[in-house]
Amino acid sequence: MDRMEWLHTSEDPGVVIAADDQDSPEALFTAAYREYSGPVRGYLRARGIDDPDAVTHDVFLALYTRLTQGGTDEEPGFTGGLAGTKALAFTIAHGRA
């Protein structure tokens, strides 16, 4: 049974993005970028990164790659929804810092 999630972004509370975790990783990525790119950049700046904008770009490139990878029987694809993208984005940012 398919499950539809409604993703709200704080950038514009009136905008709602409908995304199915398996069928629309692009919509999930868009919502994650709108919601978390600023906080990730701030985290990197606070950690003393010389070019937080460039590293933020790298973080979200890695996040997009992870979201769009297909899963296998042994290791499923990404299933964490918007909250999972936050954890993954900050995990990647921490590793880059």
PyRosetta script that sets phi, psi and omega in degrees:
from pyrosetta import init, pose_from_sequence

init()
pose = pose_from_sequence("MDRMEWLHTSEDPGVVIAADDQDSPEALFTAAYREYSGPVRGYLRARGIDDPDAVTHDVFLALYTRLTQGGTDEEPGFTGGLAGTKALAFTIAHGRA")
pose.set_psi(1, 129.2)
pose.set_omega(1, 179.6)
pose.set_phi(2, -76.4)
pose.set_psi(2, 144.0)
pose.set_omega(2, 179.8)
pose.set_phi(3, -121.8)
pose.set_psi(3, 126.9)
pose.set_omega(3, -179.5)
pose.set_phi(4, -101.9)
pose.set_psi(4, 132.6)
pose.set_omega(4, 175.9)
pose.set_phi(5, -109.6)
pose.set_psi(5, 145.7)
pose.set_omega(5, 175.0)
pose.set_phi(6, -106.4)
pose.set_psi(6, 120.3)
pose.set_omega(6, -175.6)
pose.set_phi(7, -104.5)
pose.set_psi(7, 120.3)
pose.set_omega(7, 177.5)
pose.set_phi(8, -100.8)
pose.set_psi(8, 142.9)
pose.set_omega(8, 176.0)
pose.set_phi(9, -117.0)
pose.set_psi(9, 144.2)
pose.set_omega(9, -178.4)
pose.set_phi(10, -75.0)
pose.set_psi(10, -16.5)
pose.set_omega(10, 179.2)
pose.set_phi(11, -58.8)
pose.set_psi(11, -43.0)
pose.set_omega(11, 177.2)
pose.set_phi(12, -144.0)
pose.set_psi(12, 97.5)
pose.set_omega(12, -174.9)
pose.set_phi(13, -57.6)
pose.set_psi(13, -20.0)
pose.set_omega(13, 179.2)
pose.set_phi(14, -79.6)
pose.set_psi(14, -13.6)
pose.set_omega(14, -178.4)
pose.set_phi(15, -91.0)
pose.set_psi(15, 127.1)
pose.set_omega(15, 177.5)
pose.set_phi(16, -121.7)
pose.set_psi(16, 130.6)
pose.set_omega(16, 178.3)
pose.set_phi(17, -110.1)
pose.set_psi(17, 122.6)
pose.set_omega(17, 176.1)
pose.set_phi(18, -87.5)
pose.set_psi(18, 129.1)
pose.set_omega(18, -179.5)
pose.set_phi(19, -145.5)
pose.set_psi(19, 131.5)
pose.set_omega(19, 171.2)
pose.set_phi(20, -93.6)
pose.set_psi(20, 126.1)
pose.set_omega(20, -174.6)
pose.set_phi(21, -53.2)
pose.set_psi(21, -37.3)
pose.set_omega(21, -177.8)
pose.set_phi(22, -85.2)
pose.set_psi(22, -31.8)
pose.set_omega(22, -171.2)
pose.set_phi(23, -98.6)
pose.set_psi(23, -15.9)
pose.set_omega(23, -176.8)
pose.set_phi(24, -138.5)
pose.set_psi(24, 67.6)
pose.set_omega(24, 177.0)
pose.set_phi(25, -65.0)
pose.set_psi(25, -26.0)
pose.set_omega(25, 179.1)
pose.set_phi(26, -65.6)
pose.set_psi(26, -42.7)
pose.set_omega(26, 177.8)
pose.set_phi(27, -66.0)
pose.set_psi(27, -39.2)
pose.set_omega(27, 177.2)
pose.set_phi(28, -64.4)
pose.set_psi(28, -42.7)
pose.set_omega(28, 177.9)
pose.set_phi(29, -61.8)
pose.set_psi(29, -44.4)
pose.set_omega(29, -180.0)
pose.set_phi(30, -59.1)
pose.set_psi(30, -45.9)
pose.set_omega(30, 178.6)
pose.set_phi(31, -63.5)
pose.set_psi(31, -42.1)
pose.set_omega(31, 179.9)
pose.set_phi(32, -64.3)
pose.set_psi(32, -42.4)
pose.set_omega(32, -179.6)
pose.set_phi(33, -63.6)
pose.set_psi(33, -45.8)
pose.set_omega(33, 179.4)
pose.set_phi(34, -62.0)
pose.set_psi(34, -37.7)
pose.set_omega(34, -175.9)
pose.set_phi(35, -80.4)
pose.set_psi(35, -38.9)
pose.set_omega(35, -166.7)
pose.set_phi(36, -117.1)
pose.set_psi(36, -5.9)
pose.set_omega(36, -177.7)
pose.set_phi(37, -64.5)
pose.set_psi(37, -39.9)
pose.set_omega(37, 177.5)
pose.set_phi(38, -63.6)
pose.set_psi(38, -50.1)
pose.set_omega(38, 177.2)
pose.set_phi(39, -62.0)
pose.set_psi(39, -36.6)
pose.set_omega(39, 177.6)
pose.set_phi(40, -64.9)
pose.set_psi(40, -44.1)
pose.set_omega(40, 178.0)
pose.set_phi(41, -60.0)
pose.set_psi(41, -43.1)
pose.set_omega(41, 178.0)
pose.set_phi(42, -63.6)
pose.set_psi(42, -39.9)
pose.set_omega(42, 177.3)
pose.set_phi(43, -61.2)
pose.set_psi(43, -45.7)
pose.set_omega(43, -179.6)
pose.set_phi(44, -65.8)
pose.set_psi(44, -39.3)
pose.set_omega(44, 177.6)
pose.set_phi(45, -63.1)
pose.set_psi(45, -43.2)
pose.set_omega(45, 179.7)
pose.set_phi(46, -65.1)
pose.set_psi(46, -28.0)
pose.set_omega(46, 178.4)
pose.set_phi(47, -81.7)
pose.set_psi(47, -1.1)
pose.set_omega(47, 175.6)
pose.set_phi(48, 87.3)
pose.set_psi(48, 18.8)
pose.set_omega(48, 178.5)
pose.set_phi(49, -68.3)
pose.set_psi(49, 132.7)
pose.set_omega(49, -177.4)
pose.set_phi(50, -63.8)
pose.set_psi(50, -39.4)
pose.set_omega(50, -178.6)
pose.set_phi(51, -128.5)
pose.set_psi(51, 77.9)
pose.set_omega(51, -176.2)
pose.set_phi(52, -62.4)
pose.set_psi(52, -27.7)
pose.set_omega(52, 178.4)
pose.set_phi(53, -66.1)
pose.set_psi(53, -43.6)
pose.set_omega(53, 179.8)
pose.set_phi(54, -66.4)
pose.set_psi(54, -41.4)
pose.set_omega(54, -179.7)
pose.set_phi(55, -70.0)
pose.set_psi(55, -35.6)
pose.set_omega(55, 175.0)
pose.set_phi(56, -60.2)
pose.set_psi(56, -41.8)
pose.set_omega(56, 176.0)
pose.set_phi(57, -58.2)
pose.set_psi(57, -46.6)
pose.set_omega(57, 179.2)
pose.set_phi(58, -61.4)
pose.set_psi(58, -40.7)
pose.set_omega(58, 179.8)
pose.set_phi(59, -61.0)
pose.set_psi(59, -46.5)
pose.set_omega(59, -176.7)
pose.set_phi(60, -76.3)
pose.set_psi(60, -25.1)
pose.set_omega(60, 171.5)
pose.set_phi(61, -65.6)
pose.set_psi(61, -44.3)
pose.set_omega(61, 177.3)
pose.set_phi(62, -64.9)
pose.set_psi(62, -39.0)
pose.set_omega(62, 177.7)
pose.set_phi(63, -63.0)
pose.set_psi(63, -45.3)
pose.set_omega(63, 179.6)
pose.set_phi(64, -60.6)
pose.set_psi(64, -43.4)
pose.set_omega(64, 179.0)
pose.set_phi(65, -59.5)
pose.set_psi(65, -43.4)
pose.set_omega(65, -179.1)
pose.set_phi(66, -66.7)
pose.set_psi(66, -39.7)
pose.set_omega(66, -178.8)
pose.set_phi(67, -68.3)
pose.set_psi(67, -32.3)
pose.set_omega(67, -174.6)
pose.set_phi(68, -94.9)
pose.set_psi(68, -1.8)
pose.set_omega(68, 175.5)
pose.set_phi(69, -72.3)
pose.set_psi(69, 136.3)
pose.set_omega(69, 175.1)
pose.set_phi(70, -76.8)
pose.set_psi(70, 148.9)
pose.set_omega(70, 178.8)
pose.set_phi(71, -86.4)
pose.set_psi(71, 172.7)
pose.set_omega(71, 174.9)
pose.set_phi(72, -123.5)
pose.set_psi(72, 175.8)
pose.set_omega(72, 177.7)
pose.set_phi(73, -63.2)
pose.set_psi(73, -37.3)
pose.set_omega(73, -178.3)
pose.set_phi(74, -77.9)
pose.set_psi(74, -35.2)
pose.set_omega(74, -177.1)
pose.set_phi(75, -133.8)
pose.set_psi(75, 104.1)
pose.set_omega(75, -177.7)
pose.set_phi(76, -66.6)
pose.set_psi(76, 161.1)
pose.set_omega(76, 175.0)
pose.set_phi(77, -68.8)
pose.set_psi(77, -175.5)
pose.set_omega(77, -177.7)
pose.set_phi(78, -65.4)
pose.set_psi(78, 130.0)
pose.set_omega(78, -178.6)
pose.set_phi(79, -132.8)
pose.set_psi(79, 14.7)
pose.set_omega(79, -172.4)
pose.set_phi(80, -84.2)
pose.set_psi(80, -5.4)
pose.set_omega(80, -178.3)
pose.set_phi(81, 66.1)
pose.set_psi(81, -164.9)
pose.set_omega(81, -176.9)
pose.set_phi(82, -63.7)
pose.set_psi(82, -40.0)
pose.set_omega(82, 178.4)
pose.set_phi(83, -63.8)
pose.set_psi(83, -36.3)
pose.set_omega(83, 177.9)
pose.set_phi(84, -67.7)
pose.set_psi(84, -34.2)
pose.set_omega(84, 178.2)
pose.set_phi(85, -66.9)
pose.set_psi(85, -32.5)
pose.set_omega(85, 177.5)
pose.set_phi(86, -63.3)
pose.set_psi(86, -49.5)
pose.set_omega(86, -180.0)
pose.set_phi(87, -60.8)
pose.set_psi(87, -43.0)
pose.set_omega(87, -178.8)
pose.set_phi(88, -67.9)
pose.set_psi(88, -41.8)
pose.set_omega(88, 179.7)
pose.set_phi(89, -61.1)
pose.set_psi(89, -44.8)
pose.set_omega(89, -179.7)
pose.set_phi(90, -72.4)
pose.set_psi(90, -28.7)
pose.set_omega(90, 174.1)
pose.set_phi(91, -65.7)
pose.set_psi(91, -44.3)
pose.set_omega(91, 177.7)
pose.set_phi(92, -63.9)
pose.set_psi(92, -44.4)
pose.set_omega(92, -179.7)
pose.set_phi(93, -61.3)
pose.set_psi(93, -41.7)
pose.set_omega(93, 178.9)
pose.set_phi(94, -61.8)
pose.set_psi(94, -41.8)
pose.set_omega(94, 178.0)
pose.set_phi(95, -64.3)
pose.set_psi(95, -37.1)
pose.set_omega(95, 179.5)
pose.set_phi(96, -71.3)
pose.set_psi(96, -31.9)
pose.set_omega(96, -179.2)
pose.set_phi(97, -72.8)
pose.dump_pdb("model.pdb")
